[in-house]
Amino acid sequence: MIASIFWIVVKIILIYVVAKVCIKIADKTIAHMISARDKSPLKFDRRRTNTIGSLIHNLIAYTINLICIMLILGQVGLNIGPLLAGAGVLGLAIGFGAQSLVKDVITGFFIIFEDQFGVGDVIQIDSFKGTVEEIGIRVTRIKSWTGEVHIIPNGNIKQVTNFSTYNSLAVVDVTIPLHLDIDKATEILKETVKQVQLLTDDIVKEPEVLGVQMVGTADLKIRIIAECKPTRQFNVTRLLNIEIKKQLNITQIEVL
């Protein structure tokens, strides 16, 4: 009798220790994932990341502790069959009633831990394009440049285009009359784009004048490209257009 009780106590202690070890391993895994995310080029709100990490920790801890309690109750002779059956029926009912919610939550976890996009990134989801204001467990909020805020359930996100991961490219085509000296116009453009680079930090490399892009019956187009910081290509394009127009006016070269 005493030996039987002794082994039951030993098994209970062993179950308890294994449960705690599993929780510790899960915590270290979560911490490693968060650390790896921090080293990523995509940046997320630190507070939100900690919140997600805490939610995952709680979910794993509750699950392991529940299994631990069930196993301990089994060791002391309690019949856990009805409890498991009841939990299964309840879980099935919740599963049928909240399939979309579960899908949203799971997708939200993958978005965050796979670094698909972050707060402040410019992205496009289906026909919605804008800046990410919030990445939630259930929904993602993006704000368009005209001010509309789109709230998209994570489960509905099938494909995302992220415009903030790599540098962008500004492309400017300058149209000039066909009778003008192309070499002279090209030299003026090269000098102008060098000066434009000094006016803004958005340009990361010296702009290039590629040359004649198209020849028409009365005019031709000279193409200029400039590598810019992510999503800054539109500002750079406007600046290039303004400065090129000013310089060509000074040199009395007509722009069509």
Residue frames as qw, qx, qy, qz and C-alpha x, y, z in Angstrom:
[[0.000, 0.887, 0.462, 0.000, 0.00, 0.00, 0.00],
 [0.288, -0.828, 0.108, 0.469, 2.75, 2.44, 1.00],
 [0.445, -0.176, 0.602, 0.640, 4.80, 1.49, -2.05],
 [0.278, 0.601, 0.663, 0.349, 1.78, 2.11, -4.31],
 [0.083, -0.956, -0.237, 0.151, 1.22, 5.55, -2.80],
 [0.435, -0.603, 0.328, 0.583, 4.95, 6.30, -3.13],
 [0.407, 0.096, 0.658, 0.626, 4.96, 5.51, -6.86],
 [0.139, 0.810, 0.544, 0.170, 1.81, 7.56, -7.40],
 [0.232, -0.909, -0.014, 0.346, 3.50, 10.54, -5.75],
 [0.465, -0.348, 0.515, 0.630, 6.62, 9.99, -7.85],
 [0.349, 0.430, 0.678, 0.483, 4.52, 9.91, -11.05],
 [0.004, -0.927, -0.373, 0.030, 2.68, 13.08, -10.04],
 [0.339, -0.772, 0.209, 0.496, 5.96, 14.89, -9.37],
 [0.462, -0.075, 0.637, 0.612, 7.37, 13.63, -12.67],
 [0.255, 0.690, 0.609, 0.298, 4.28, 14.84, -14.57],
 [0.142, -0.952, -0.170, 0.212, 4.56, 18.23, -12.90],
 [0.421, -0.579, 0.393, 0.576, 8.27, 18.58, -13.69],
 [0.433, 0.207, 0.683, 0.551, 7.80, 17.56, -17.33],
 [0.140, 0.853, 0.489, 0.117, 5.01, 20.12, -17.70],
 [0.234, -0.904, 0.050, 0.353, 7.20, 22.91, -16.30],
 [0.478, -0.309, 0.560, 0.602, 10.10, 21.90, -18.57],
 [0.372, 0.501, 0.663, 0.413, 7.80, 21.97, -21.62],
 [0.003, 0.957, 0.286, -0.053, 6.61, 25.48, -20.69],
 [0.385, -0.727, 0.284, 0.492, 10.23, 26.64, -20.25],
 [0.481, 0.013, 0.656, 0.582, 11.17, 25.25, -23.67],
 [0.241, 0.745, 0.567, 0.256, 8.16, 26.99, -25.24],
 [0.172, -0.946, -0.082, 0.264, 9.13, 30.30, -23.58],
 [0.438, -0.497, 0.466, 0.586, 12.68, 30.05, -24.93],
 [0.418, 0.326, 0.692, 0.490, 11.33, 29.30, -28.42],
 [0.090, 0.905, 0.413, 0.059, 9.03, 32.33, -28.28],
 [0.307, -0.847, 0.142, 0.410, 11.89, 34.55, -27.06],
 [0.489, -0.190, 0.600, 0.604, 14.10, 33.28, -29.92],
 [0.330, 0.600, 0.629, 0.368, 11.39, 34.05, -32.49],
 [0.063, -0.970, -0.212, 0.104, 10.95, 37.59, -31.13],
 [0.432, -0.654, 0.347, 0.515, 14.72, 38.13, -31.12],
 [0.474, 0.118, 0.661, 0.570, 14.96, 36.96, -34.74],
 [0.192, 0.813, 0.516, 0.187, 12.13, 39.31, -35.68],
 [0.235, -0.911, -0.013, 0.338, 13.93, 42.27, -34.08],
 [0.426, -0.422, 0.520, 0.608, 16.91, 41.66, -36.38],
 [0.488, 0.515, 0.640, 0.295, 14.68, 41.70, -39.45],
 [0.194, 0.102, 0.209, 0.953, 14.73, 44.75, -41.81],
 [0.333, -0.574, -0.476, -0.577, 10.99, 45.08, -41.23],
 [0.076, 0.120, -0.591, 0.794, 10.13, 46.86, -37.99],
 [0.431, -0.552, -0.653, -0.287, 7.10, 46.18, -35.81],
 [0.372, -0.706, 0.156, -0.583, 5.71, 47.86, -32.76],
 [0.269, 0.282, -0.841, 0.375, 7.65, 46.34, -29.82],
 [0.424, -0.077, 0.553, -0.713, 4.69, 46.55, -27.45],
 [0.823, 0.194, -0.097, -0.525, 2.49, 44.65, -29.88],
 [0.624, 0.341, -0.703, 0.028, 5.14, 41.98, -30.33],
 [0.003, 0.217, -0.800, 0.560, 5.42, 41.52, -26.57],
 [0.638, 0.039, 0.298, -0.709, 1.64, 41.25, -26.36],
 [0.828, 0.267, -0.371, -0.326, 1.57, 38.53, -29.01],
 [0.418, 0.331, -0.799, 0.277, 4.40, 36.70, -27.26],
 [0.278, -0.143, 0.661, -0.682, 2.47, 36.86, -23.99],
 [0.779, 0.133, 0.042, -0.612, -0.68, 35.51, -25.67],
 [0.747, 0.303, -0.583, -0.099, 1.22, 32.58, -27.16],
 [0.151, 0.291, -0.806, 0.493, 2.87, 31.87, -23.80],
 [0.505, -0.053, 0.482, -0.714, -0.51, 31.85, -22.04],
 [0.829, 0.216, -0.212, -0.471, -2.08, 29.61, -24.68],
 [0.632, 0.302, -0.705, 0.113, 0.73, 27.06, -24.42],
 [0.013, -0.249, 0.738, -0.626, 0.88, 27.27, -20.62],
 [0.654, -0.016, 0.281, -0.702, -2.88, 26.77, -20.23],
 [0.844, 0.233, -0.373, -0.307, -2.86, 23.81, -22.59],
 [0.499, 0.300, -0.756, 0.300, 0.09, 22.09, -20.88],
 [0.194, -0.199, 0.640, -0.716, -1.28, 22.77, -17.40],
 [0.773, 0.030, 0.049, -0.632, -4.68, 21.38, -18.39],
 [0.809, 0.228, -0.537, -0.073, -3.07, 18.19, -19.68],
 [0.241, 0.322, -0.740, 0.538, -0.95, 18.04, -16.51],
 [0.473, -0.153, 0.448, -0.743, -4.04, 18.33, -14.28],
 [0.865, 0.117, -0.189, -0.450, -5.86, 15.64, -16.27],
 [0.679, 0.283, -0.660, 0.154, -2.91, 13.25, -15.93],
 [0.008, 0.275, -0.696, 0.663, -2.57, 13.94, -12.20],
 [0.673, -0.069, 0.233, -0.698, -6.30, 13.34, -11.67],
 [0.860, 0.192, -0.413, -0.230, -5.91, 10.07, -13.53],
 [0.429, 0.323, -0.745, 0.395, -3.08, 9.05, -11.19],
 [0.219, -0.159, 0.633, -0.726, -5.19, 9.63, -8.06],
 [0.148, 0.227, 0.960, -0.069, -7.97, 7.43, -9.43],
 [0.381, 0.533, 0.291, -0.697, -10.48, 9.97, -10.73],
 [0.562, 0.402, 0.671, 0.270, -12.31, 9.11, -13.94],
 [0.038, -0.516, 0.152, 0.842, -11.37, 11.82, -16.45],
 [0.239, 0.262, 0.813, 0.462, -13.35, 10.27, -19.33],
 [0.071, 0.813, 0.577, -0.028, -16.52, 12.37, -18.78],
 [0.179, -0.799, 0.040, 0.573, -14.38, 15.52, -18.42],
 [0.261, -0.254, 0.633, 0.683, -12.61, 14.83, -21.71],
 [0.192, 0.487, 0.795, 0.306, -15.90, 14.08, -23.45],
 [0.020, -0.880, -0.398, 0.258, -17.42, 17.31, -22.17],
 [0.218, -0.673, 0.275, 0.650, -14.39, 19.31, -23.24],
 [0.293, 0.015, 0.757, 0.584, -14.50, 17.70, -26.67],
 [0.141, 0.695, 0.692, 0.137, -18.16, 18.55, -27.21],
 [0.112, -0.891, -0.160, 0.410, -17.59, 22.13, -26.04],
 [0.288, -0.484, 0.478, 0.674, -14.55, 22.54, -28.26],
 [0.286, 0.287, 0.788, 0.464, -16.46, 21.16, -31.26],
 [0.069, 0.841, 0.533, -0.058, -19.31, 23.61, -30.68],
 [0.179, -0.827, 0.094, 0.524, -16.92, 26.54, -30.38],
 [0.379, -0.216, 0.645, 0.628, -15.03, 25.39, -33.46],
 [0.250, 0.526, 0.728, 0.363, -18.13, 25.37, -35.64],
 [0.044, -0.913, -0.391, 0.108, -19.26, 28.73, -34.30],
 [0.173, -0.910, 0.192, 0.323, -15.95, 30.54, -34.64],
 [0.836, 0.185, 0.325, 0.402, -14.22, 29.15, -37.73],
 [0.389, 0.805, 0.079, 0.441, -13.67, 32.58, -39.28],
 [0.360, -0.899, 0.207, -0.141, -12.33, 33.95, -35.98],
 [0.821, -0.347, 0.380, 0.248, -9.84, 31.11, -35.66],
 [0.713, 0.465, 0.268, 0.451, -8.77, 31.63, -39.28],
 [0.096, 0.938, -0.032, 0.333, -8.23, 35.36, -38.63],
 [0.567, -0.765, 0.305, -0.009, -6.16, 34.69, -35.50],
 [0.858, -0.089, 0.376, 0.339, -3.96, 32.03, -37.13],
 [0.562, 0.657, 0.189, 0.467, -3.33, 34.25, -40.17],
 [0.153, -0.957, 0.104, -0.222, -2.49, 37.15, -37.84],
 [0.737, -0.548, 0.347, 0.190, 0.15, 35.06, -36.09],
 [0.784, 0.204, 0.362, 0.461, 1.76, 34.12, -39.40],
 [0.291, 0.879, 0.108, 0.361, 1.73, 37.75, -40.62],
 [0.351, -0.903, 0.228, -0.098, 3.58, 38.89, -37.50],
 [0.716, -0.481, 0.472, 0.182, 6.13, 36.11, -37.15],
 [0.751, 0.298, 0.409, 0.424, 6.88, 35.78, -40.86],
 [0.208, -0.542, 0.099, 0.808, 7.51, 39.55, -41.09],
 [0.421, 0.534, 0.634, 0.368, 5.22, 39.89, -44.08],
 [0.119, 0.677, 0.121, 0.717, 4.67, 43.58, -43.31],
 [0.406, -0.312, -0.545, 0.664, 4.90, 45.95, -40.37],
 [0.047, -0.884, -0.381, 0.267, 3.36, 49.08, -38.93],
 [0.080, -0.781, 0.221, 0.578, 4.31, 52.04, -41.15],
 [0.353, -0.065, 0.765, 0.534, 4.84, 49.94, -44.28],
 [0.510, 0.400, -0.125, -0.751, 3.05, 50.84, -47.50],
 [0.292, 0.000, 0.950, 0.112, 1.24, 47.75, -48.75],
 [0.542, 0.109, -0.306, -0.775, -1.50, 46.68, -51.12],
 [0.307, 0.092, 0.924, -0.207, -4.09, 44.04, -50.21],
 [0.386, 0.597, 0.696, 0.100, -6.39, 43.28, -53.14],
 [0.268, 0.726, 0.296, 0.559, -7.56, 46.75, -54.31],
 [0.396, -0.914, -0.087, -0.014, -6.68, 48.50, -51.03],
 [0.673, 0.296, -0.211, 0.644, -3.37, 50.35, -50.92],
 [0.251, -0.890, 0.029, -0.379, -2.08, 52.40, -48.01],
 [0.163, 0.527, -0.665, 0.504, 0.06, 52.66, -44.90],
 [0.632, -0.307, -0.708, 0.073, -0.28, 50.00, -42.21],
 [0.270, -0.656, 0.201, -0.676, -1.61, 51.64, -39.04],
 [0.588, -0.378, 0.577, -0.422, -2.19, 48.51, -36.98],
 [0.536, 0.155, -0.810, -0.178, -1.55, 44.78, -37.18],
 [0.624, -0.329, 0.396, -0.588, -4.01, 43.04, -34.89],
 [0.339, -0.118, 0.932, -0.053, -4.54, 39.40, -34.06],
 [0.484, 0.488, 0.710, -0.153, -7.87, 39.51, -35.89],
 [0.450, 0.846, 0.280, 0.060, -7.72, 42.49, -38.27],
 [0.531, -0.100, 0.157, 0.827, -5.23, 44.71, -40.09],
 [0.145, 0.904, 0.293, -0.275, -5.86, 48.44, -40.54],
 [0.516, 0.049, 0.315, 0.795, -4.40, 50.34, -43.48],
 [0.107, 0.806, 0.244, -0.528, -4.86, 54.03, -44.27],
 [0.615, 0.534, 0.372, 0.446, -4.94, 55.20, -47.87],
 [0.388, -0.003, 0.012, 0.922, -3.20, 58.41, -48.94],
 [0.187, -0.470, -0.327, -0.798, -6.60, 60.11, -49.27],
 [0.277, -0.343, 0.457, -0.773, -7.45, 59.38, -45.63],
 [0.850, -0.163, -0.208, -0.456, -9.71, 56.32, -45.76],
 [0.269, -0.430, 0.826, -0.247, -9.02, 53.61, -43.20],
 [0.773, 0.090, -0.501, -0.379, -9.60, 50.06, -44.41],
 [0.523, -0.388, 0.675, -0.347, -10.16, 47.34, -41.79],
 [0.696, 0.296, -0.576, -0.310, -9.39, 43.94, -43.27],
 [0.880, -0.351, 0.265, -0.178, -9.90, 40.62, -41.43],
 [0.193, -0.608, 0.739, 0.216, -6.60, 38.74, -41.47],
 [0.618, 0.106, 0.779, 0.010, -8.32, 35.62, -42.76],
 [0.589, 0.747, 0.284, -0.124, -9.28, 37.49, -45.93],
 [0.029, 0.834, -0.459, -0.305, -5.68, 38.42, -46.75],
 [0.947, 0.219, 0.227, 0.066, -4.66, 36.17, -49.63],
 [0.707, 0.320, 0.090, 0.624, -1.90, 38.19, -51.29],
 [0.261, -0.905, -0.073, 0.328, 0.09, 41.20, -50.08],
 [0.618, 0.552, -0.009, 0.560, 2.37, 43.54, -52.01],
 [0.507, -0.742, -0.116, 0.422, 4.85, 45.32, -49.73],
 [0.464, 0.809, 0.027, 0.360, 6.32, 48.53, -51.17],
 [0.279, -0.905, 0.257, -0.194, 8.52, 49.27, -48.14],
 [0.930, -0.259, 0.171, 0.195, 10.94, 46.34, -48.13],
 [0.681, 0.012, 0.282, 0.676, 13.42, 47.48, -50.78],
 [0.071, -0.445, 0.112, 0.886, 14.45, 50.74, -52.42],
 [0.539, 0.675, 0.477, -0.164, 12.11, 52.16, -55.05],
 [0.455, 0.022, 0.451, 0.768, 12.86, 53.62, -58.48],
 [0.246, 0.752, 0.204, -0.577, 11.82, 57.04, -59.75],
 [0.507, 0.219, 0.616, 0.562, 11.45, 57.21, -63.55],
 [0.171, 0.768, 0.125, -0.605, 11.24, 60.51, -65.43],
 [0.574, 0.356, 0.536, 0.507, 10.86, 60.89, -69.20],
 [0.029, -0.659, 0.007, 0.751, 11.80, 64.32, -70.54],
 [0.582, 0.577, 0.531, 0.216, 10.23, 65.15, -73.90],
 [0.135, -0.647, 0.194, 0.725, 12.14, 67.59, -76.11],
 [0.632, 0.681, -0.036, -0.368, 11.78, 68.65, -79.77],
 [0.929, 0.140, 0.246, 0.238, 13.46, 66.42, -82.28],
 [0.529, 0.763, -0.052, 0.367, 15.48, 69.24, -83.86],
 [0.336, -0.884, 0.298, -0.133, 17.43, 70.07, -80.67],
 [0.391, 0.541, -0.721, 0.184, 20.98, 68.89, -80.00],
 [0.875, -0.337, -0.320, -0.137, 20.56, 65.59, -78.09],
 [0.703, 0.060, -0.419, 0.571, 24.11, 65.60, -76.70],
 [0.032, 0.379, -0.230, 0.896, 23.70, 69.10, -75.28],
 [0.659, -0.431, -0.117, -0.606, 20.34, 68.24, -73.71],
 [0.890, -0.181, -0.407, 0.101, 21.77, 65.06, -72.21],
 [0.496, 0.185, -0.412, 0.742, 24.72, 66.91, -70.63],
 [0.254, -0.423, 0.125, -0.861, 22.37, 69.49, -69.12],
 [0.820, -0.354, -0.240, -0.379, 20.20, 66.73, -67.68],
 [0.804, -0.026, -0.466, 0.369, 23.22, 64.94, -66.19],
 [0.231, 0.260, -0.362, 0.865, 24.34, 68.09, -64.42],
 [0.483, -0.408, -0.043, -0.774, 20.82, 68.80, -63.23],
 [0.866, -0.305, -0.357, -0.174, 20.23, 65.38, -61.68],
 [0.618, 0.079, -0.492, 0.608, 23.53, 65.61, -59.81],
 [0.065, -0.298, 0.250, -0.919, 22.32, 68.84, -58.24],
 [0.695, -0.356, -0.243, -0.575, 18.94, 67.29, -57.41],
 [0.790, -0.135, -0.563, 0.204, 20.65, 64.54, -55.40],
 [0.326, 0.119, -0.445, 0.826, 22.10, 67.23, -53.13],
 [0.338, -0.327, -0.022, -0.882, 18.62, 68.63, -52.43],
 [0.820, -0.281, -0.020, -0.498, 17.09, 65.54, -50.84],
 [0.278, -0.422, 0.847, -0.165, 18.04, 62.54, -48.69],
 [0.831, 0.196, 0.349, -0.386, 15.43, 60.40, -50.44],
 [0.757, 0.576, -0.303, -0.060, 17.81, 59.62, -53.31],
 [0.805, -0.488, 0.320, 0.107, 20.26, 56.88, -52.29],
 [0.682, -0.032, 0.470, 0.560, 22.30, 56.74, -55.52],
 [0.018, 0.442, -0.250, -0.861, 23.27, 59.28, -58.14],
 [0.683, 0.531, 0.344, -0.365, 20.46, 59.45, -60.73],
 [0.456, -0.118, 0.685, 0.555, 21.25, 58.15, -64.19],
 [0.500, 0.580, -0.096, -0.636, 20.40, 59.64, -67.56],
 [0.741, 0.037, 0.662, 0.103, 19.86, 56.49, -69.59],
 [0.140, -0.161, 0.597, 0.773, 19.48, 58.23, -72.94],
 [0.466, 0.093, -0.300, -0.827, 16.84, 58.34, -75.64],
 [0.435, 0.079, 0.829, -0.342, 13.88, 56.17, -74.67],
 [0.495, 0.557, 0.666, 0.028, 11.61, 56.87, -77.65],
 [0.106, -0.225, 0.348, 0.904, 11.76, 58.81, -80.91],
 [0.420, 0.627, 0.592, -0.283, 8.55, 60.26, -82.34],
 [0.507, 0.629, 0.397, 0.434, 7.76, 62.22, -85.48],
 [0.089, 0.865, 0.016, 0.494, 8.32, 65.60, -83.81],
 [0.368, -0.763, 0.395, -0.355, 9.93, 64.85, -80.47],
 [0.688, 0.144, -0.689, 0.178, 11.93, 62.36, -78.46],
 [0.688, -0.685, -0.007, -0.239, 11.99, 61.19, -74.84],
 [0.384, 0.482, -0.669, 0.416, 15.11, 61.01, -72.68],
 [0.785, -0.480, -0.367, -0.137, 14.74, 58.69, -69.69],
 [0.053, 0.564, -0.582, 0.584, 16.15, 59.40, -66.22],
 [0.781, -0.385, -0.486, -0.076, 16.06, 56.98, -63.28],
 [0.041, -0.594, 0.522, -0.610, 16.88, 57.51, -59.62],
 [0.597, -0.221, -0.757, 0.144, 17.09, 54.89, -56.88],
 [0.294, -0.576, 0.140, -0.749, 15.20, 56.13, -53.82],
 [0.181, -0.114, 0.819, -0.533, 14.31, 55.11, -50.32],
 [0.021, 0.355, 0.930, 0.095, 11.22, 52.83, -50.14],
 [0.061, 0.758, 0.647, -0.048, 7.97, 54.55, -51.23],
 [0.153, -0.723, -0.026, 0.673, 9.74, 57.89, -51.87],
 [0.437, 0.130, 0.606, 0.652, 9.81, 57.60, -55.66],
 [0.138, 0.803, 0.528, 0.238, 6.81, 59.90, -56.17],
 [0.264, -0.912, -0.032, 0.312, 8.39, 62.75, -54.19],
 [0.476, -0.394, 0.481, 0.622, 11.66, 62.31, -56.05],
 [0.396, 0.437, 0.654, 0.474, 9.87, 62.22, -59.41],
 [0.024, 0.938, 0.343, 0.037, 8.15, 65.53, -58.66],
 [0.375, -0.797, 0.192, 0.433, 11.42, 67.12, -57.53],
 [0.514, -0.089, 0.596, 0.611, 13.24, 65.94, -60.65],
 [0.299, 0.674, 0.583, 0.341, 10.49, 67.29, -62.89],
 [0.126, -0.968, -0.165, 0.142, 10.60, 70.71, -61.19],
 [0.424, -0.679, 0.352, 0.486, 14.39, 71.08, -61.27],
 [0.513, 0.122, 0.650, 0.547, 14.73, 69.78, -64.82],
 [0.222, 0.820, 0.481, 0.215, 12.08, 72.22, -66.04],
 [0.226, -0.935, 0.022, 0.273, 13.84, 75.13, -64.30],
 [0.493, -0.459, 0.501, 0.542, 17.24, 74.24, -65.73],
 [0.458, 0.340, 0.661, 0.487, 15.96, 73.69, -69.27],
 [0.099, 0.935, 0.338, 0.032, 14.18, 77.04, -69.10],
 [0.341, -0.814, 0.223, 0.414, 17.45, 78.71, -68.06],
 [0.412, -0.272, 0.662, 0.564, 19.29, 77.12, -70.98],
 [0.464, 0.465, -0.118, -0.744, 16.37, 77.96, -73.29],
 [0.103, 0.059, -0.948, -0.295, 15.68, 74.36, -74.22],
 [0.612, -0.105, -0.108, -0.776, 12.01, 73.82, -74.97],
 [0.155, -0.021, 0.962, -0.226, 10.27, 71.01, -73.07],
 [0.456, -0.142, -0.536, -0.697, 7.16, 69.48, -74.62]]
